[in-house]
Amino acid sequence: TPSENFYGDIEFSYDVTDGEEVVAAGLDLTVTPVNDAPEPQDQAFTVGEDGLLTFTDADLLTGATDVEGDNLTVEGVTYTGADGVLTD
């Protein structure tokens, strides 16, 4: 079993016999990568009562990682509470 997130080439060797003769053979296996989901980090901000909070995509992406090193972006910011308004 390969390690988690492994991709690359693997070579196997094995023997084939008819009971009298033994012949070596090989197998080349290529494990292709798949896209893994990004791993975001929860963020916390503080704002005073009746204050205004401004944050950027970079603020929301702080600490986020992607095992393949893909460029990460923020998509679909929503707020469903009744205690304020979220504007773009």
URJODA-V397862 format. One record per pair of residues at least 6 apart in sequence whose C-alpha atoms are under 7 Angstrom apart, sorted by sequence separation. I is the first residue (numbers start at 1). J is the second residue. If there is no record, write none. Layout:
BEGIN
i:I j:J
i:I j:J
END
This chain:
BEGIN
i:16 j:22
i:17 j:23
i:47 j:53
i:15 j:22
i:16 j:23
i:79 j:86
i:15 j:23
i:16 j:24
i:15 j:24
i:14 j:24
i:15 j:25
i:14 j:25
i:13 j:25
i:14 j:26
i:13 j:26
i:12 j:26
i:13 j:27
i:12 j:27
i:11 j:27
i:12 j:28
i:11 j:28
i:43 j:60
i:57 j:74
i:10 j:28
i:11 j:29
i:10 j:29
i:9 j:29
i:10 j:30
i:9 j:30
i:40 j:61
i:8 j:30
i:9 j:31
i:41 j:63
i:8 j:31
i:40 j:63
i:41 j:64
i:7 j:31
i:8 j:32
i:40 j:64
i:7 j:32
i:39 j:64
i:40 j:65
i:7 j:33
i:39 j:65
i:38 j:65
i:39 j:66
i:38 j:66
i:36 j:67
END
